[in-house]
Amino acid sequence: MPPTVEEIDPAGWADEFDELFAQVVAPLFGRREPRVRARWYLLGLLSGLERKNGWSLAEFAGDTRPDGMQRLLNHARWDADQVRDSLRAQMAERLGNAGGVLVVDDTGFEKKGRRSSGVQRQYTGTAGKITNCQIGVLCSYVDPDQQRVLIDRELYLPESWFADPGRLADAGVPEGAVFATKPEQAWRMIERACDDPLLVFGWVTGDEAYGDNTALRRRCTGRGVNYVFAVSCDHPLVLGGARTRADTAFADLDQTAWQRVSCGDGAKGRRWYDWAWIGLGEHQWMLARRSINDPTNLAFYRCAAGRPVGLPELVRVAGSRWSVEECFQATKNEVGLDHYQVRKHTAWYRHITLAMVTHAHLAFLAADPPPDPGDTDDGEADSLATQGDRPAGTITSHPRGPGRTWRAGPAHRQRDPPPAHPPPPAPAPTTTPNPLVTLATPPPGTRPPVPLPTTTTPHRSLNAAGVLNWELLPVEDVKMR
């Protein structure tokens, strides 16, 4: 059971942040100055600042100007892709599950002007209209317990940008960049997740913009990736050798074909819908969701897997798609995902990556809060008591809740053991002599000679290392000096 507000230990949260920073971010900075700046940047994103831009983050870090924060995003030497990969590995260790789901979707960042990388008038669901904005394609990971973390990102560059090489150069777009559609960018992120040997997941899902893309579905099938993609109502199907549409195919089904199944918890409790499915071939299905209150409100999904799958499993994956929207809302409201004021292509990736790290920190705390400092678990106490005896960087046991994996103890968190003090000597046993026995008097021993006292005076001097030494000098030498 998660702790209440009164039971939360702020020091434990700070320790969790230090551990995540040491494992994900710090090793990828060669110099101390940008590493410290990155730490302040992350803490600023986690703070209660109303706006988290260069000026406010600089003031939060104690700077009088935003130059240091701008240098961190634009010119400092560090690779945001390496931080992304390190974060994904950390997420795989903490939340990885064979039933995990990758969710791909895009979100808009409204901007003014035309110099920010990828900005133009285009439609974004964030505003619900065509507006001047940037579009980011992001990928989240959702485990079966509905814990969710953003793990990858791509900035969409409209095709019109590639007709103006000077504009690309001014925005800092890398040479050799080519136009890629949003589904193609989504596939890049899916492929990176597939190539990560530490990450395990079972499914991929996305909305109609990705499900209606035949090339994306074929790539998933060719890579052996199971998917449940939303598709439009006019999605073409072939049933019994005849071509038809998705909505037409399900309109002909009998009422008994529909089953009421929950697709998970929502803001108002369990989400119940009526579901039906149609087989399209070996391990391929067409899935439909119907509202209980409004039977005319339907949604359709194209599904494929490398094994037989039951309807509840497909429904669970379809219901996981909304988690990415919750990630967008949380990162924009809590950690300033859209508060940036940068124009360069690299700076966008760096800010979004650091915002993903802070969001992951909050997600890890929600999934596994730090232990109550008042807990007295004997096994954990024994582990902590002997942790200092292990060399730095060795594996130490950090149980992270049921079903979690063990984590490597970071070197900066381990401390040397305190200097060993010899135990006090045991008191000599006192025995009462037997009154019936007379003890013999021990023979007198030879008294050691006592040296004659000499008159000396303490003298202080510094050695070559600058350490203060004391020595005793005869009085005559002191007078001479």
Phi, psi and omega in degrees: 000130181298150180289154174281174181298322181291334184271352183288135177255106181303327180296325177294322177295319178297321178297320179296320178296315179300322181292316179296318179297319181292331183268330188255318191253307190305317183297346185263007176246121181281330182253150184290320186300308178291332178294316177294322179296320178296323178295317177294325178298314180296316179297324177295320177295329179277349185283179179267021178300140181291315176238134186244071178250188185300317182293311184293322178292324177295317178295323177298325180277357179091012179270153178268345180223157182275010185302317182297318179292322177294324178294324178299320184275333188253321192235339182298151184270099172198155188252113180294330178293325177292322176296318177301314180295321178294321177295318179298321178295320178294319178296319179299324181289323186269322186241356186303136181206143181297339177267009180296156184233132169270130180240123179251139180194168179238156179218155184257153176231102183293135183221162173250154180083187184226013185263342178294142185301123175081004184281141171188172176284118182204161182283139172222134177293340178298317178265343181072023182198175173278124182209168178283115187199168167257152178241126174249134174259122185234160180233131177243160177242131181236125177269170182300340177274008179068020168283134189224142183216138171284131184238351181201162183204149174218141176267124180281126176253113181301154183298331181296334180295328184282354173275355182229087181301326179296323178293321177297317181294319180297327181274358178077022177290131183301145177297144180089358178293141180235159181293137177222133177289168179297317175299326177293321176293323176298320180294324177302317181289321177297319181293321177297321178294321178295326183280348180282115183291343182270339187270130174241138176204162184248338189213164171229141177217163180187174183274190187299330180298335180256326180291329179281357180272108184296322182297320180295317180295321180293321178297319177298316179296317180295332180269359180076028181263124176286144182216155170224092183259134171292143179227166181283165183293335180263022179300127185286140177226158173237111181237122181063030180083359181247142179276140180208181178252161182297313183294325179292320182297320182277338177294334181275357183283149175286157181298331181290348180283346184266137180235139180271116183223143176273137178258019176120180181275145175236190181295336182246023178108201182295140179259111183252135176219166170266134185233147174217153179219152181231132177285135179250353184158196181291115177059034174228139185217159168247126185244140178231141177242131182236134179291141179288320183280330182228093183298346178276351180270103183235153173227150187233148184222138173261126188233147175205145179211163179268013183203165175296138183224141177275164180300317180302327179292318177296321179296319179300315181293318179299322179288342180287345185298329184287347181297328181292328175295322177293326175296316179299315181295317181294315183290327178284323182277325189259323187236017171067039180303323183253018181268000187291155176229064181234155181246331187286151181300313181294320182297323178299313181297322182291316179295313182299321180295315179295324175295324176296323179296315180294321177296322177296321178302315179294321179294320179294322178295321179293323181286328185209084182299153178297151184293153176293129181299343180275354179296141179233069177277120185299318182296318180292322179296321178297321180295317180292327182292332182254001184296325181293344180281350181269148175295151179299139178091357178279168183283127176236150186277122174231086180297131184245043177094175183295133177080002182276164179268172177269145183246153177281130178290124181294146184297325184287344180270345182272146182235151176293151179291151178297153181301137182286132176252135180295140180297147179297145181297140180290139179297143180294136181297135178259121180242139178280119183295147179291120183294344180276352182244133178261121181282139179285144178284126182293147181293146180294136179269168180284126181284130179293149180293142180258123180290150178290141181293144177240146181272114181229160179230132179294143180227136180257143176208158177257134177276185184295333181274000180083021181261136182286127178243152175244139175215153181260127181241146174299156182299322182298318179295324179295320180294322180296324181284000000 
